[in-house]
Amino acid sequence: MDYNLADIRAFVQVVDDGSITAAAVRLGVAKSSLSARITRLEQALHAQLLQRSAHGATVTDAGRRFHARMVELLGGIQQAADEAAGSDGALAGNLRITAPVTFGAQYLGRAVFEFVARHPELAITLNLEDRYVDLASEGFDLGIRIGRLADSSLMARRIARSPRVLCCSPAYAAEHPLPKRIEDIQRHPCIAYGNASSTPFWQFAPTRRGGEPRQVAVRGRVYTNSGEGMRDAAMAGLGLAILPLFIAGPALAAGQLQVVLPRTPPTEDAIHAVYPPTRYVSRAVRRLIDTLVERFREFEWSR
């Protein structure tokens, strides 16, 4: 019997994304249509691949075995197609990308949209939000993460460095004796990323090459999950803040913020492109990551 390749791809996508809902979002189809494809595949195979319930769908043993073989075969088909197209072949399909709001709006969006403009058969969905996004369950091909990578299950490639600065407003500096060493920061109100459920800790570069970073517990006065919100609170004179240079740079250049302890900078972050661990990464994703690495390799965030 002939099996429909689109039905097989639909089933593999459901297993990869963890739910019919997430797979439907990624594929841009209705849940009912996706479910009907899988039912048709099960009927063709005379095997139950998914166990359905009111709480969702789970993969059966037969479904897991079928998925493992199909992932290998579909990866081979995609790789063969990419090789046939060659390095100059057209990129096609729909890429779903998620990134933090400020970096996405100020820097990433322009690079991504210029990339898409060079490939007329490529479509893009760019989702900007500061919350943690589960790439697989929410149907994203690529994510941008800034800072320490907490999810070790993801594949990652560094695309840029992200220097940070300790800063405050000139008005705050005029009214308070500024820290001369990092321990002095504990005497100041601070603007922290996150919420007040735990004590914020700020990390600074080691005093000597190869040494351990230094850490200090700070007294939070303002908590927010927005880098731009932290910048605005610092500009309003509400205390000290550690900000990535790509957020603080324009305010520093305009004299709305000033650097504190310039000889003792906070530890530097990295910006990574992350993607789910699949056997084969599409040529479009690989080419986009290459483009971002080249674009941001020596980028001056403060300009």
Phi and psi restraints in degrees (value plus and minus 20) as a CYANA .aco file:
   2 ASP   PHI    -102.6   -62.6
   2 ASP   PSI     111.9   151.9
   3 TYR   PHI    -123.9   -83.9
   3 TYR   PSI     118.5   158.5
   4 ASN   PHI     -96.5   -56.5
   4 ASN   PSI      99.7   139.7
   5 LEU   PHI     -82.9   -42.9
   5 LEU   PSI     -54.8   -14.8
   6 ALA   PHI     -84.7   -44.7
   6 ALA   PSI     -55.5   -15.5
   7 ASP   PHI     -87.5   -47.5
   7 ASP   PSI     -60.0   -20.0
   8 ILE   PHI     -84.2   -44.2
   8 ILE   PSI     -65.1   -25.1
   9 ARG   PHI     -80.4   -40.4
   9 ARG   PSI     -59.3   -19.3
  10 ALA   PHI     -81.9   -41.9
  10 ALA   PSI     -64.6   -24.6
  11 PHE   PHI     -83.7   -43.7
  11 PHE   PSI     -65.7   -25.7
  12 VAL   PHI     -79.4   -39.4
  12 VAL   PSI     -59.8   -19.8
  13 GLN   PHI     -85.1   -45.1
  13 GLN   PSI     -59.6   -19.6
  14 VAL   PHI     -81.2   -41.2
  14 VAL   PSI     -64.9   -24.9
  15 VAL   PHI     -87.1   -47.1
  15 VAL   PSI     -62.8   -22.8
  16 ASP   PHI     -82.2   -42.2
  16 ASP   PSI     -60.3   -20.3
  17 ASP   PHI    -109.5   -69.5
  17 ASP   PSI     -31.0     9.0
  18 GLY   PHI      68.3   108.3
  18 GLY   PSI     -26.0    14.0
  19 SER   PHI    -184.7  -144.7
  19 SER   PSI     137.3   177.3
  20 ILE   PHI     -86.3   -46.3
  20 ILE   PSI     -56.1   -16.1
  21 THR   PHI     -82.1   -42.1
  21 THR   PSI     -69.4   -29.4
  22 ALA   PHI     -84.5   -44.5
  22 ALA   PSI     -61.0   -21.0
  23 ALA   PHI     -85.2   -45.2
  23 ALA   PSI     -58.5   -18.5
  24 ALA   PHI     -82.8   -42.8
  24 ALA   PSI     -58.6   -18.6
  25 VAL   PHI     -83.5   -43.5
  25 VAL   PSI     -67.1   -27.1
  26 ARG   PHI     -82.9   -42.9
  26 ARG   PSI     -61.6   -21.6
  27 LEU   PHI    -103.3   -63.3
  27 LEU   PSI     -32.3     7.7
  28 GLY   PHI      51.4    91.4
  28 GLY   PSI      15.8    55.8
  29 VAL   PHI    -147.8  -107.8
  29 VAL   PSI     145.9   185.9
  30 ALA   PHI     -92.7   -52.7
  30 ALA   PSI     129.4   169.4
  31 LYS   PHI     -79.4   -39.4
  31 LYS   PSI     -59.3   -19.3
  32 SER   PHI     -83.4   -43.4
  32 SER   PSI     -59.2   -19.2
  33 SER   PHI     -86.0   -46.0
  33 SER   PSI     -62.0   -22.0
  34 LEU   PHI     -85.8   -45.8
  34 LEU   PSI     -63.4   -23.4
  35 SER   PHI     -82.2   -42.2
  35 SER   PSI     -58.2   -18.2
  36 ALA   PHI     -85.9   -45.9
  36 ALA   PSI     -56.4   -16.4
  37 ARG   PHI     -82.7   -42.7
  37 ARG   PSI     -62.7   -22.7
  38 ILE   PHI     -89.4   -49.4
  38 ILE   PSI     -58.2   -18.2
  39 THR   PHI     -81.1   -41.1
  39 THR   PSI     -61.8   -21.8
  40 ARG   PHI     -83.5   -43.5
  40 ARG   PSI     -59.0   -19.0
  41 LEU   PHI     -86.1   -46.1
  41 LEU   PSI     -62.5   -22.5
  42 GLU   PHI     -81.2   -41.2
  42 GLU   PSI     -59.7   -19.7
  43 GLN   PHI     -86.6   -46.6
  43 GLN   PSI     -58.3   -18.3
  44 ALA   PHI     -87.0   -47.0
  44 ALA   PSI     -55.3   -15.3
  45 LEU   PHI    -106.4   -66.4
  45 LEU   PSI     -35.9     4.1
  46 HIS   PHI      37.0    77.0
  46 HIS   PSI      22.9    62.9
  47 ALA   PHI    -169.8  -129.8
  47 ALA   PSI     125.6   165.6
  48 GLN   PHI    -110.4   -70.4
  48 GLN   PSI     100.5   140.5
  49 LEU   PHI    -115.8   -75.8
  49 LEU   PSI     -52.5   -12.5
  50 LEU   PHI    -145.3  -105.3
  50 LEU   PSI     120.2   160.2
  51 GLN   PHI    -120.0   -80.0
  51 GLN   PSI      91.6   131.6
  52 ARG   PHI    -113.6   -73.6
  52 ARG   PSI     124.5   164.5
  53 SER   PHI    -171.3  -131.3
  53 SER   PSI     158.3   198.3
  54 ALA   PHI     -85.1   -45.1
  54 ALA   PSI     -40.3    -0.3
  55 HIS   PHI    -114.3   -74.3
  55 HIS   PSI     -19.9    20.1
  56 GLY   PHI     111.8   151.8
  56 GLY   PSI    -174.8  -134.8
  57 ALA   PHI    -150.8  -110.8
  57 ALA   PSI     117.1   157.1
  58 THR   PHI    -138.9   -98.9
  58 THR   PSI     133.1   173.1
  59 VAL   PHI    -102.1   -62.1
  59 VAL   PSI     114.2   154.2
  60 THR   PHI     -99.9   -59.9
  60 THR   PSI     150.8   190.8
  61 ASP   PHI     -80.5   -40.5
  61 ASP   PSI     -62.6   -22.6
  62 ALA   PHI     -82.8   -42.8
  62 ALA   PSI     -58.1   -18.1
  63 GLY   PHI     -85.1   -45.1
  63 GLY   PSI     -59.4   -19.4
  64 ARG   PHI     -84.6   -44.6
  64 ARG   PSI     -62.3   -22.3
  65 ARG   PHI     -85.7   -45.7
  65 ARG   PSI     -62.3   -22.3
  66 PHE   PHI     -85.3   -45.3
  66 PHE   PSI     -61.3   -21.3
  67 HIS   PHI     -81.1   -41.1
  67 HIS   PSI     -65.5   -25.5
  68 ALA   PHI     -79.2   -39.2
  68 ALA   PSI     -63.1   -23.1
  69 ARG   PHI     -90.4   -50.4
  69 ARG   PSI     -59.3   -19.3
  70 MET   PHI     -91.1   -51.1
  70 MET   PSI     -53.3   -13.3
  71 VAL   PHI     -80.5   -40.5
  71 VAL   PSI     -63.7   -23.7
  72 GLU   PHI     -83.3   -43.3
  72 GLU   PSI     -65.2   -25.2
  73 LEU   PHI     -87.8   -47.8
  73 LEU   PSI     -63.6   -23.6
  74 LEU   PHI     -86.4   -46.4
  74 LEU   PSI     -57.7   -17.7
  75 GLY   PHI     -81.5   -41.5
  75 GLY   PSI     -60.2   -20.2
  76 GLY   PHI     -84.6   -44.6
  76 GLY   PSI     -60.7   -20.7
  77 ILE   PHI     -81.9   -41.9
  77 ILE   PSI     -65.9   -25.9
  78 GLN   PHI     -85.4   -45.4
  78 GLN   PSI     -60.7   -20.7
  79 GLN   PHI     -84.8   -44.8
  79 GLN   PSI     -61.3   -21.3
  80 ALA   PHI     -83.0   -43.0
  80 ALA   PSI     -59.2   -19.2
  81 ALA   PHI     -85.5   -45.5
  81 ALA   PSI     -61.5   -21.5
  82 ASP   PHI     -84.5   -44.5
  82 ASP   PSI     -61.4   -21.4
  83 GLU   PHI     -86.1   -46.1
  83 GLU   PSI     -57.6   -17.6
  84 ALA   PHI     -86.5   -46.5
  84 ALA   PSI     -57.1   -17.1
  85 ALA   PHI     -90.8   -50.8
  85 ALA   PSI     -49.0    -9.0
  86 GLY   PHI      56.1    96.1
  86 GLY   PSI     154.3   194.3
  87 SER   PHI     -84.7   -44.7
  87 SER   PSI     -42.1    -2.1
  88 ASP   PHI    -118.6   -78.6
  88 ASP   PSI     -15.7    24.3
  89 GLY   PHI     -87.9   -47.9
  89 GLY   PSI     135.4   175.4
  90 ALA   PHI     -89.0   -49.0
  90 ALA   PSI     119.3   159.3
  91 LEU   PHI    -109.1   -69.1
  91 LEU   PSI     116.2   156.2
  92 ALA   PHI    -160.9  -120.9
  92 ALA   PSI     144.8   184.8
  93 GLY   PHI      91.7   131.7
  93 GLY   PSI    -192.1  -152.1
  94 ASN   PHI    -141.1  -101.1
  94 ASN   PSI      98.2   138.2
  95 LEU   PHI    -117.6   -77.6
  95 LEU   PSI     111.5   151.5
  96 ARG   PHI    -130.1   -90.1
  96 ARG   PSI     101.8   141.8
  97 ILE   PHI    -146.4  -106.4
  97 ILE   PSI     121.2   161.2
  98 THR   PHI    -145.6  -105.6
  98 THR   PSI     126.0   166.0
  99 ALA   PHI    -177.0  -137.0
  99 ALA   PSI     138.9   178.9
 100 PRO   PHI     -81.3   -41.3
 100 PRO   PSI     131.0   171.0
 101 VAL   PHI     -80.1   -40.1
 101 VAL   PSI     -76.3   -36.3
 102 THR   PHI     -85.7   -45.7
 102 THR   PSI     -69.4   -29.4
 103 PHE   PHI     -83.0   -43.0
 103 PHE   PSI     -59.8   -19.8
 104 GLY   PHI     -84.0   -44.0
 104 GLY   PSI     -64.1   -24.1
 105 ALA   PHI     -93.6   -53.6
 105 ALA   PSI     -59.3   -19.3
 106 GLN   PHI    -105.9   -65.9
 106 GLN   PSI     -49.5    -9.5
 107 TYR   PHI    -151.4  -111.4
 107 TYR   PSI     -70.4   -30.4
 108 LEU   PHI     -86.0   -46.0
 108 LEU   PSI     -64.9   -24.9
 109 GLY   PHI     -73.7   -33.7
 109 GLY   PSI     -65.3   -25.3
 110 ARG   PHI     -81.8   -41.8
 110 ARG   PSI     -63.9   -23.9
 111 ALA   PHI     -85.4   -45.4
 111 ALA   PSI     -62.9   -22.9
 112 VAL   PHI     -86.4   -46.4
 112 VAL   PSI     -64.3   -24.3
 113 PHE   PHI     -88.4   -48.4
 113 PHE   PSI     -55.2   -15.2
 114 GLU   PHI     -85.2   -45.2
 114 GLU   PSI     -57.4   -17.4
 115 PHE   PHI     -83.2   -43.2
 115 PHE   PSI     -66.5   -26.5
 116 VAL   PHI     -84.1   -44.1
 116 VAL   PSI     -56.7   -16.7
 117 ALA   PHI     -82.0   -42.0
 117 ALA   PSI     -46.9    -6.9
 118 ARG   PHI    -102.0   -62.0
 118 ARG   PSI     -26.5    13.5
 119 HIS   PHI    -151.9  -111.9
 119 HIS   PSI      68.9   108.9
 120 PRO   PHI     -79.8   -39.8
 120 PRO   PSI     -42.8    -2.8
 121 GLU   PHI    -112.4   -72.4
 121 GLU   PSI     -14.6    25.4
 122 LEU   PHI    -122.4   -82.4
 122 LEU   PSI     113.3   153.3
 123 ALA   PHI    -133.4   -93.4
 123 ALA   PSI     135.1   175.1
 124 ILE   PHI    -155.9  -115.9
 124 ILE   PSI     121.2   161.2
 125 THR   PHI    -142.8  -102.8
 125 THR   PSI      96.4   136.4
 126 LEU   PHI    -132.6   -92.6
 126 LEU   PSI      93.5   133.5
 127 ASN   PHI    -125.9   -85.9
 127 ASN   PSI     100.0   140.0
 128 LEU   PHI    -130.6   -90.6
 128 LEU   PSI      97.1   137.1
 129 GLU   PHI    -182.2  -142.2
 129 GLU   PSI     133.4   173.4
 130 ASP   PHI    -110.2   -70.2
 130 ASP   PSI     -28.3    11.7
 131 ARG   PHI     -93.7   -53.7
 131 ARG   PSI     141.1   181.1
 132 TYR   PHI     -90.0   -50.0
 132 TYR   PSI     110.0   150.0
 133 VAL   PHI    -133.0   -93.0
 133 VAL   PSI     106.5   146.5
 134 ASP   PHI    -100.6   -60.6
 134 ASP   PSI      86.0   126.0
 135 LEU   PHI     -79.2   -39.2
 135 LEU   PSI     -67.8   -27.8
 136 ALA   PHI     -86.5   -46.5
 136 ALA   PSI     -69.5   -29.5
 137 SER   PHI     -91.5   -51.5
 137 SER   PSI     -42.8    -2.8
 138 GLU   PHI    -123.5   -83.5
 138 GLU   PSI     -13.5    26.5
 139 GLY   PHI      57.6    97.6
 139 GLY   PSI      14.6    54.6
 140 PHE   PHI    -123.6   -83.6
 140 PHE   PSI     120.7   160.7
 141 ASP   PHI    -102.9   -62.9
 141 ASP   PSI     -48.8    -8.8
 142 LEU   PHI    -171.3  -131.3
 142 LEU   PSI     120.7   160.7
 143 GLY   PHI    -151.6  -111.6
 143 GLY   PSI     134.0   174.0
 144 ILE   PHI    -131.2   -91.2
 144 ILE   PSI     105.1   145.1
 145 ARG   PHI    -142.1  -102.1
 145 ARG   PSI     118.0   158.0
 146 ILE   PHI    -136.8   -96.8
 146 ILE   PSI     107.4   147.4
 147 GLY   PHI      83.0   123.0
 147 GLY   PSI    -180.0  -140.0
 148 ARG   PHI     -89.1   -49.1
 148 ARG   PSI     115.0   155.0
 149 LEU   PHI    -104.4   -64.4
 149 LEU   PSI      91.7   131.7
 150 ALA   PHI    -106.4   -66.4
 150 ALA   PSI     -46.4    -6.4
 151 ASP   PHI    -116.1   -76.1
 151 ASP   PSI      80.2   120.2
 152 SER   PHI     -95.7   -55.7
 152 SER   PSI     -28.1    11.9
 153 SER   PHI     -98.6   -58.6
 153 SER   PSI     -33.2     6.8
 154 LEU   PHI    -108.3   -68.3
 154 LEU   PSI     128.8   168.8
 155 MET   PHI    -103.4   -63.4
 155 MET   PSI     125.5   165.5
 156 ALA   PHI    -163.0  -123.0
 156 ALA   PSI     129.4   169.4
 157 ARG   PHI    -159.4  -119.4
 157 ARG   PSI     108.5   148.5
 158 ARG   PHI     -91.0   -51.0
 158 ARG   PSI     109.8   149.8
 159 ILE   PHI    -130.4   -90.4
 159 ILE   PSI     -37.0     3.0
 160 ALA   PHI    -188.4  -148.4
 160 ALA   PSI     138.6   178.6
 161 ARG   PHI    -108.9   -68.9
 161 ARG   PSI     136.0   176.0
 162 SER   PHI    -155.2  -115.2
 162 SER   PSI      67.0   107.0
 163 PRO   PHI     -82.8   -42.8
 163 PRO   PSI     128.9   168.9
 164 ARG   PHI    -145.0  -105.0
 164 ARG   PSI     138.5   178.5
 165 VAL   PHI    -153.3  -113.3
 165 VAL   PSI     126.3   166.3
 166 LEU   PHI    -108.8   -68.8
 166 LEU   PSI     108.3   148.3
 167 CYS   PHI    -167.9  -127.9
 167 CYS   PSI     149.4   189.4
 168 CYS   PHI    -177.9  -137.9
 168 CYS   PSI     154.1   194.1
 169 SER   PHI    -102.0   -62.0
 169 SER   PSI     134.8   174.8
 170 PRO   PHI     -77.9   -37.9
 170 PRO   PSI     -54.4   -14.4
 171 ALA   PHI     -85.6   -45.6
 171 ALA   PSI     -61.1   -21.1
 172 TYR   PHI     -84.6   -44.6
 172 TYR   PSI     -61.4   -21.4
 173 ALA   PHI     -83.8   -43.8
 173 ALA   PSI     -53.0   -13.0
 174 ALA   PHI     -92.3   -52.3
 174 ALA   PSI     -44.9    -4.9
 175 GLU   PHI    -121.0   -81.0
 175 GLU   PSI     -32.5     7.5
 176 HIS   PHI    -154.0  -114.0
 176 HIS   PSI     119.0   159.0
 177 PRO   PHI     -88.2   -48.2
 177 PRO   PSI      99.6   139.6
 178 LEU   PHI     -94.6   -54.6
 178 LEU   PSI     134.9   174.9
 179 PRO   PHI     -79.4   -39.4
 179 PRO   PSI     121.7   161.7
 180 LYS   PHI    -122.8   -82.8
 180 LYS   PSI     -33.5     6.5
 181 ARG   PHI    -170.1  -130.1
 181 ARG   PSI     144.9   184.9
 182 ILE   PHI     -86.5   -46.5
 182 ILE   PSI     -48.3    -8.3
 183 GLU   PHI     -83.3   -43.3
 183 GLU   PSI     -46.4    -6.4
 184 ASP   PHI     -88.1   -48.1
 184 ASP   PSI     -38.6     1.4
 185 ILE   PHI     -81.2   -41.2
 185 ILE   PSI     -48.4    -8.4
 186 GLN   PHI     -83.7   -43.7
 186 GLN   PSI     -38.1     1.9
 187 ARG   PHI    -107.9   -67.9
 187 ARG   PSI     -20.9    19.1
 188 HIS   PHI    -132.2   -92.2
 188 HIS   PSI     127.4   167.4
 189 PRO   PHI     -88.6   -48.6
 189 PRO   PSI     120.2   160.2
 190 CYS   PHI    -145.3  -105.3
 190 CYS   PSI     136.7   176.7
 191 ILE   PHI    -127.7   -87.7
 191 ILE   PSI      94.4   134.4
 192 ALA   PHI    -134.1   -94.1
 192 ALA   PSI     130.5   170.5
 193 TYR   PHI    -108.1   -68.1
 193 TYR   PSI     108.0   148.0
 194 GLY   PHI      98.2   138.2
 194 GLY   PSI    -153.8  -113.8
 195 ASN   PHI    -162.2  -122.2
 195 ASN   PSI     154.7   194.7
 196 ALA   PHI    -104.5   -64.5
 196 ALA   PSI      -8.3    31.7
 197 SER   PHI     -94.8   -54.8
 197 SER   PSI     -34.9     5.1
 198 SER   PHI    -164.6  -124.6
 198 SER   PSI     139.6   179.6
 199 THR   PHI     -94.5   -54.5
 199 THR   PSI     106.8   146.8
 200 PRO   PHI     -91.2   -51.2
 200 PRO   PSI     121.2   161.2
 201 PHE   PHI    -141.9  -101.9
 201 PHE   PSI     111.1   151.1
 202 TRP   PHI    -127.9   -87.9
 202 TRP   PSI     121.3   161.3
 203 GLN   PHI    -135.4   -95.4
 203 GLN   PSI     117.5   157.5
 204 PHE   PHI    -144.5  -104.5
 204 PHE   PSI     138.5   178.5
 205 ALA   PHI     -80.9   -40.9
 205 ALA   PSI     128.3   168.3
 206 PRO   PHI     -86.5   -46.5
 206 PRO   PSI     138.7   178.7
 207 THR   PHI     -95.0   -55.0
 207 THR   PSI     -40.8    -0.8
 208 ARG   PHI    -158.8  -118.8
 208 ARG   PSI     135.9   175.9
 209 ARG   PHI     -79.7   -39.7
 209 ARG   PSI     110.7   150.7
 210 GLY   PHI      65.1   105.1
 210 GLY   PSI     -23.5    16.5
 211 GLY   PHI    -100.1   -60.1
 211 GLY   PSI     154.5   194.5
 212 GLU   PHI    -104.5   -64.5
 212 GLU   PSI     121.7   161.7
 213 PRO   PHI     -78.9   -38.9
 213 PRO   PSI     129.8   169.8
 214 ARG   PHI    -120.1   -80.1
 214 ARG   PSI     124.4   164.4
 215 GLN   PHI    -146.3  -106.3
 215 GLN   PSI     122.0   162.0
 216 VAL   PHI    -157.9  -117.9
 216 VAL   PSI     115.3   155.3
 217 ALA   PHI     -99.6   -59.6
 217 ALA   PSI     115.9   155.9
 218 VAL   PHI    -138.4   -98.4
 218 VAL   PSI     143.1   183.1
 219 ARG   PHI    -119.6   -79.6
 219 ARG   PSI      85.7   125.7
 220 GLY   PHI     -95.3   -55.3
 220 GLY   PSI     113.4   153.4
 221 ARG   PHI    -130.5   -90.5
 221 ARG   PSI     -58.5   -18.5
 222 VAL   PHI    -143.1  -103.1
 222 VAL   PSI     112.9   152.9
 223 TYR   PHI    -142.6  -102.6
 223 TYR   PSI     114.2   154.2
 224 THR   PHI    -174.7  -134.7
 224 THR   PSI     131.3   171.3
 225 ASN   PHI    -117.4   -77.4
 225 ASN   PSI       0.7    40.7
 226 SER   PHI    -142.8  -102.8
 226 SER   PSI     105.6   145.6
 227 GLY   PHI     -82.3   -42.3
 227 GLY   PSI     -59.4   -19.4
 228 GLU   PHI     -86.7   -46.7
 228 GLU   PSI     -55.3   -15.3
 229 GLY   PHI     -83.9   -43.9
 229 GLY   PSI     -60.9   -20.9
 230 MET   PHI     -81.7   -41.7
 230 MET   PSI     -63.3   -23.3
 231 ARG   PHI     -79.5   -39.5
 231 ARG   PSI     -65.8   -25.8
 232 ASP   PHI     -85.9   -45.9
 232 ASP   PSI     -57.5   -17.5
 233 ALA   PHI     -84.8   -44.8
 233 ALA   PSI     -60.0   -20.0
 234 ALA   PHI     -84.6   -44.6
 234 ALA   PSI     -62.4   -22.4
 235 MET   PHI     -84.0   -44.0
 235 MET   PSI     -47.6    -7.6
 236 ALA   PHI     -99.9   -59.9
 236 ALA   PSI     -21.3    18.7
 237 GLY   PHI      63.1   103.1
 237 GLY   PSI       4.6    44.6
 238 LEU   PHI    -108.5   -68.5
 238 LEU   PSI     -18.9    21.1
 239 GLY   PHI     123.4   163.4
 239 GLY   PSI    -184.0  -144.0
 240 LEU   PHI    -110.1   -70.1
 240 LEU   PSI     129.6   169.6
 241 ALA   PHI    -163.3  -123.3
 241 ALA   PSI     127.2   167.2
 242 ILE   PHI    -122.5   -82.5
 242 ILE   PSI     103.1   143.1
 243 LEU   PHI    -150.5  -110.5
 243 LEU   PSI     125.3   165.3
 244 PRO   PHI     -84.0   -44.0
 244 PRO   PSI     125.4   165.4
 245 LEU   PHI     -83.2   -43.2
 245 LEU   PSI     -47.7    -7.7
 246 PHE   PHI     -89.5   -49.5
 246 PHE   PSI     -37.2     2.8
 247 ILE   PHI    -114.9   -74.9
 247 ILE   PSI     -64.0   -24.0
 248 ALA   PHI     -99.5   -59.5
 248 ALA   PSI     -43.4    -3.4
 249 GLY   PHI     -69.8   -29.8
 249 GLY   PSI     -74.2   -34.2
 250 PRO   PHI     -80.8   -40.8
 250 PRO   PSI     -59.2   -19.2
 251 ALA   PHI     -88.7   -48.7
 251 ALA   PSI     -55.0   -15.0
 252 LEU   PHI     -85.3   -45.3
 252 LEU   PSI     -63.6   -23.6
 253 ALA   PHI     -85.1   -45.1
 253 ALA   PSI     -51.7   -11.7
 254 ALA   PHI    -106.4   -66.4
 254 ALA   PSI     -22.0    18.0
 255 GLY   PHI      59.0    99.0
 255 GLY   PSI      -7.9    32.1
 256 GLN   PHI    -104.0   -64.0
 256 GLN   PSI     -39.0     1.0
 257 LEU   PHI    -154.5  -114.5
 257 LEU   PSI     139.1   179.1
 258 GLN   PHI    -157.0  -117.0
 258 GLN   PSI     131.8   171.8
 259 VAL   PHI     -98.7   -58.7
 259 VAL   PSI     118.1   158.1
 260 VAL   PHI    -129.5   -89.5
 260 VAL   PSI     120.5   160.5
 261 LEU   PHI      30.3    70.3
 261 LEU   PSI      39.0    79.0
 262 PRO   PHI     -81.8   -41.8
 262 PRO   PSI     -44.2    -4.2
 263 ARG   PHI    -105.6   -65.6
 263 ARG   PSI     -26.1    13.9
 264 THR   PHI    -149.0  -109.0
 264 THR   PSI      55.6    95.6
 265 PRO   PHI     -94.8   -54.8
 265 PRO   PSI     135.9   175.9
 266 PRO   PHI     -82.7   -42.7
 266 PRO   PSI     137.8   177.8
 267 THR   PHI     -79.6   -39.6
 267 THR   PSI     128.1   168.1
 268 GLU   PHI    -104.4   -64.4
 268 GLU   PSI     122.0   162.0
 269 ASP   PHI    -112.6   -72.6
 269 ASP   PSI     151.2   191.2
 270 ALA   PHI    -145.7  -105.7
 270 ALA   PSI     132.3   172.3
 271 ILE   PHI    -129.3   -89.3
 271 ILE   PSI     103.8   143.8
 272 HIS   PHI    -138.6   -98.6
 272 HIS   PSI     126.5   166.5
 273 ALA   PHI    -113.7   -73.7
 273 ALA   PSI     107.3   147.3
 274 VAL   PHI    -143.2  -103.2
 274 VAL   PSI     131.6   171.6
 275 TYR   PHI    -173.5  -133.5
 275 TYR   PSI     134.6   174.6
 276 PRO   PHI     -81.1   -41.1
 276 PRO   PSI     128.8   168.8
 277 PRO   PHI     -97.6   -57.6
 277 PRO   PSI      70.2   110.2
 278 THR   PHI    -128.2   -88.2
 278 THR   PSI     145.1   185.1
 279 ARG   PHI     -91.6   -51.6
 279 ARG   PSI     -45.7    -5.7
 280 TYR   PHI    -163.4  -123.4
 280 TYR   PSI     105.6   145.6
 281 VAL   PHI    -115.7   -75.7
 281 VAL   PSI     111.9   151.9
 282 SER   PHI     -80.0   -40.0
 282 SER   PSI     132.8   172.8
 283 ARG   PHI     -82.6   -42.6
 283 ARG   PSI     -54.0   -14.0
 284 ALA   PHI     -83.6   -43.6
 284 ALA   PSI     -63.5   -23.5
 285 VAL   PHI     -84.6   -44.6
 285 VAL   PSI     -64.2   -24.2
 286 ARG   PHI     -83.3   -43.3
 286 ARG   PSI     -61.9   -21.9
 287 ARG   PHI     -87.8   -47.8
 287 ARG   PSI     -57.9   -17.9
 288 LEU   PHI     -85.2   -45.2
 288 LEU   PSI     -63.4   -23.4
 289 ILE   PHI     -81.8   -41.8
 289 ILE   PSI     -63.1   -23.1
 290 ASP   PHI     -77.5   -37.5
 290 ASP   PSI     -61.5   -21.5
 291 THR   PHI     -83.6   -43.6
 291 THR   PSI     -62.9   -22.9
 292 LEU   PHI     -86.8   -46.8
 292 LEU   PSI     -59.8   -19.8
 293 VAL   PHI     -80.3   -40.3
 293 VAL   PSI     -65.8   -25.8
 294 GLU   PHI     -86.4   -46.4
 294 GLU   PSI     -59.9   -19.9
 295 ARG   PHI     -84.7   -44.7
 295 ARG   PSI     -61.8   -21.8
 296 PHE   PHI    -125.0   -85.0
 296 PHE   PSI     -10.9    29.1
 297 ARG   PHI     -76.5   -36.5
 297 ARG   PSI     -68.2   -28.2
 298 GLU   PHI    -142.6  -102.6
 298 GLU   PSI      16.6    56.6
 299 PHE   PHI     -92.5   -52.5
 299 PHE   PSI     115.1   155.1
 300 GLU   PHI    -115.1   -75.1
 300 GLU   PSI      80.6   120.6
 301 TRP   PHI     -84.5   -44.5
 301 TRP   PSI     -44.4    -4.4
 302 SER   PHI    -101.5   -61.5
 302 SER   PSI     -29.3    10.7
